[in-house]
Amino acid sequence: MANLIFDCVGARAEPYAAAPTLTFSLRISESAGAAIHAIALRCQIRIEPTKRRYTAEEAARLADLFGDVSRWADTLKPIQFTTISTMVPSFSGAVDVDLAVPCTYDLEIAATRYFYALQEQEAPLILLFSGTIFAKGEGGRMTVEQVPWSAECTYRLPVPVWREMVDRYFPGAAWIRLDRDTVDALAAFKSRQALPTWDATVTSLLSAAAERDGERSGEPA
């Protein structure tokens, strides 16, 4: 029976992918001396927010995910990042495998909002493995067994790596999904005000709202 040990030894922003992609470098070791023919591998990646400390600014940016810091003992729960599959080629001893993980910059996705809120340091991840192992048994016969559910490893993703990935595809920008009716209303406002860009449109609305808030705060109680 094969005995697999998984380790994540690095991650990088993929420079030539069609969409934002993080490539995780996995090292898979087999310690029982079995010759692995192939592994149909599945990997679930989760964020473990309790595994790091947060600055006051990061805590403020995470408030919409976890609420006020006073509630974090109850609300700081794991966040699903992704589930990805890959084929591991034949090896004996150990092999290094790249795991390409497509990412989104949609700020309505919890994992994206978490990464976006972090300023520096690392994002704590856990990689949970499953799948099917095809190995060569006695007499050269093929054996089939399952990757045990206990197979896992941790990795601390450097925040600058995630930001590098985002900046390759969306330099200086972020994405927010809006309903069509909201986009139509914004487009009408943009046209009436002769504003050149969507950014200028939203900035104009924010400035007007700030002025109204300032006027209200100056009113006598």
Buried (B, 14 or more C-beta within 10 A) or exposed (E): EBEBEBBBEBBBBBEEBEEBBBBBBBBBEBEEEBBBBBBBBBBBBBBBBEBEEBEEEBBEBBEEBBEEBEEBEEBBBBBEBBEBEBEBEEBEEBBEBEBEBEBEBEBEBBBBBBBBBBEEBBBBBBBBBBBEBBBBBEEEEEBEEEBBEEBBBEBBBBBEBBBBBBBBBEEEEEEEEEEEEEEEEBEEBBEEEEBEEEEEBBEBBEEEEEEEEEEEEEEEE
